[in-house]
Amino acid sequence: MTLKAGVSVAVEQVDRVADYTLRLIFSDGQESVVDFGPFLRETLNGETRQYLDINKFDTYRTEWGNLVWGDYEMCFSVEDLYTGQLVDTPLRAVAEERASYD
């Protein structure tokens, strides 16, 4: 991710602080605490849902400044991780779309 000043930011350290909650430290010193639980419980993607298994969730790693699981079955933009806000989950988007038809 590139900030306004043109500085690239990468995930440098990851620590699990609760079941699906990770504390991320970025190359510029920013820290974010991200709860992946709601995302995992709401997603319709089977490859992503496998990470509800806490042992699989714990297989996260950093690669090229990104946080990834498996063979990139689950990864997020550094910007989303930096702000601590994951993008809307597919299930929420489907529910909102259905609600708009009612």
Protein Blocks (a to p, Z undefined) as FASTA:
>chain_A
ZZfkopacddfbdcdfbfklccdddfkopacdddfklmmmmpmbfklmmmmpmklmmmgc
ceehiacehjhkaccdfklmmnopacddfklmmmmmmmmmZZ
